Amino acid sequence: MPFPVDTKWITQTEEKLGTRFPASFVTAMSKMNGGTVRTRIDHFELFPFLDVSDRKRIQRTCSSIDRETGAARKDCYGFPPEAVAIGANGGGDFLVLMPMSQHPDTLQHSVYWWDHETGEVELIANDFGDLPKT
């Protein structure tokens, strides 16, 4: 069950990953840290920002964006090393954010689907806010 998250936890994740998240993603996640979005490909469970403010929040956010991104970069053949995983469909595919070409320390507003079978990255939405929440 998603719940609001303090922006300090978002900032901490940005520092861990060395990148800044797009405003639309930060706004949505600060209100509902996690949840599900629907794409034309599948439904994706969103990874939350790690929140260590109390035991309950630690337990609910341990499958965090930084943890899941690190695991994907390490364990998933063909996962783009610059991508940040923000969600998964349970079948091996990820929703990802990619860095801006001119500003590699800032993630694009666009959301992409990483196909675990082909290793291809495909545009899903021009902005995180365009994805229907379920």
Residue pairs with C-beta under 8 A, 6 or more apart in sequence:
1 34
1 60
2 32
2 33
2 34
2 35
2 46
2 48
3 32
3 33
3 34
3 57
3 60
4 30
4 31
4 32
4 33
5 29
5 30
5 33
5 48
5 49
5 51
5 61
6 30
6 51
6 53
7 26
7 30
9 49
9 50
9 51
9 52
9 53
10 21
10 26
10 29
10 30
10 49
12 49
12 50
13 21
13 49
13 50
13 64
13 65
13 66
14 20
14 21
16 66
17 65
17 66
17 69
17 84
18 105
19 84
19 99
19 104
19 105
19 106
19 107
20 105
20 106
20 107
21 29
21 84
21 97
21 107
22 97
22 106
22 107
22 108
22 109
22 127
22 128
23 109
24 109
24 127
24 128
24 129
25 86
25 97
25 107
25 109
25 128
27 129
28 128
28 129
29 46
29 48
29 49
32 133
33 48
33 49
33 51
33 61
34 45
34 46
34 47
34 48
34 60
34 61
35 45
35 46
35 133
35 134
36 43
36 44
36 45
36 46
36 133
36 134
37 43
37 44
37 46
37 87
37 95
37 131
37 132
37 133
37 134
38 44
38 131
38 132
38 133
38 134
39 95
39 113
39 124
39 125
39 131
40 124
41 89
41 93
41 113
41 124
42 89
42 91
42 93
43 89
43 134
44 87
44 88
44 89
44 93
44 94
44 95
45 87
45 88
45 89
45 90
46 86
46 87
46 95
47 63
47 64
47 65
47 67
47 68
47 85
47 86
47 87
47 88
48 60
48 61
48 63
48 64
48 65
49 61
49 64
49 65
50 58
50 61
50 62
50 64
50 65
50 66
50 67
51 57
51 58
51 60
51 61
52 58
65 84
65 85
65 86
68 85
68 88
69 83
69 84
69 85
72 79
72 83
72 85
72 94
73 79
73 81
73 83
76 92
76 94
76 116
77 119
78 116
78 118
78 119
79 85
79 94
79 114
79 119
80 96
80 98
80 114
80 121
82 98
82 99
82 104
83 94
83 96
83 97
83 98
83 112
83 114
83 121
84 96
84 97
84 98
84 107
85 94
85 95
85 96
85 114
86 94
86 95
86 96
86 97
86 111
87 94
87 95
88 94
88 95
91 116
92 116
92 117
93 113
93 114
93 115
93 116
94 113
94 114
94 116
95 111
95 112
95 113
95 114
95 124
96 111
96 112
96 113
96 114
96 121
97 107
97 108
97 110
97 111
97 112
98 107
98 108
98 110
98 112
98 121
99 105
99 106
99 107
99 108
100 106
100 107
100 108
109 126
109 127
109 128
110 123
110 125
110 126
110 127
111 123
111 124
111 125
111 127
111 128
111 130
111 131
112 121
112 122
112 123
112 124
113 121
113 122
113 124
114 120
114 121
115 121
115 122
124 131
125 131
